[in-house]
Amino acid sequence: MKKNILNNKNVLITGGTGSFGQKFAEVILNKYNPRKVIIFSRDEFKQHEMQLKFQKFVKKIRFFLGDVRDLQRLTLALEDVNIVVHAAALKQVPASEYNPFEFIKTNVLGTQNVIDASHKTNVSKVISLSTDKASSPVNLYGATKLTADKIVISANNFSNKKYSVVRYGNVVGSRGSIIPKILSQINDKFITITDERMTRFSITLDQGVSFVISCLNKMLGGEIFIPKIPSYRITDILKAFSLSKKIKITGIRPGEKLHEEMISSTESLNTIEFKNYFVILSDVIHKKKIINSFEDYKGKEFKPYTTYNSLENTYLTIKQIKEMSAKL
């Protein structure tokens, strides 16, 4: 087994039956040695399916029905937990525009419940999954995730526990992502897309899980970690499947951007760059004066007034898109 902060720890994943939660559990159970992995989610059928899938780990995996909206239930679930990976969220942009307060109750109040429950228990680290839509948000989903990020980071002000955020873009092949959506229309008369100028970031589930694990190991509390990942053009996906002649443009939906952004020009004032990732450093880290105590941060300079967006980025080639799609 690899040495890792997850070894001999009780780990709870909120939204644990989702795409990320299942992959994260699979990786840490196979590669590391957690004492216990707790899947916290509200879907009993998905939990049942996951129980069948993870039968060989029956001694280490636990399933806990509950909703992050329920502080009492969440606090009970966090008893004896050391590390929390907060992946529970409502995510669909059109649904958020039509049902705003439902998103607030899960994404904002639910995140506050994770923080409050962790204060009452033995949790030492919380890492929360965010989205590129939290940077300069134009839709309610992005606004709720930005608020959640702020809640997580600010928790470091009144606790010795560590709270950080991981922010990344579209997960290839996840529910609602673009490639499965296009492939489902192959036999239709038209392939509908909202705008042919559109670009998006791209990350695989494996890459997302690996990045979160690396951030758990290095986090001081108060960082937003952002991986360097490629982008793709929506038109290149169509070219990869020889579907360019079947396009029907429907127009950008409410709350949708042409290009996504993971670091805004304002956030760049507090951003430092590494070979494979960026870190947005909060005021919390500066107040605690711990930045210079961490070797990785010494001598790093901020790069103000730049952005990290899906338009001004490296792109996947059509060949890479085909290879990636073949693995879905």
Secondary structure, 3 states (H helix, E strand, C coil): CCCCCCCCCEEEEECCCCHHHHHHHHHHHHHCCCCEEEEEECCHHHHHHHHHHCHHHCCCEEEEECCCCCHHHHHHHCCCCCEEEECCCCCCHHHHHHCHHHHHHHHHHHHHHHHHHHHCCCCCEEEEEEEHHHCCCCCHHHHHHHHHHHHHHHHHHHCCCEEEEEEECCECCCCCCHHHHHHCCCCCCCEEECCCCCEEECECHHHHHHHHHHHHHHCCCCEEEEECCCEEEHHHHHHHCCCHHHEEECCCCCCCCCECEEECCCHHHHEEECCCEEEEECHHHHHCCCHHHCHHHCCCCCCCCCCEECCCCCECCHHHHHHHHHCC
